[in-house]
């Protein structure tokens, strides 16, 4: 095609597009909606579909934020517990036995792996849990 023919075709197409846009823009919203309903447009279904999609994305984003917050809290809790020195394993063992034989300790139920012997990590974990629950006051000990 020649250059002038293409320019002429593009200008005619642009003029037609501008005319169509002007016609649609001139119609009131009620007439546009009525025409679409006549063409069997399912606005309610489209709206419900959009709402469901937005709701699903919102739920997904909130779940991701919750998981990230929980992981951050767990990590911060570990760092705080690890930053404070623990007493020796012997002191931890005696204080746990002392707590379990006291009236406050009678309400506790504790189980260990294999049920026979507690490892040092079991005792340290229990110690940290007891401090977190407020059953042992770390300030009362000289670490």
Helices and strands as residue ranges (DSSP letters): H 3-26, H 29-38, H 43-83, H 89-101, G 105-107, G 113-115, H 120-133, G 138-140
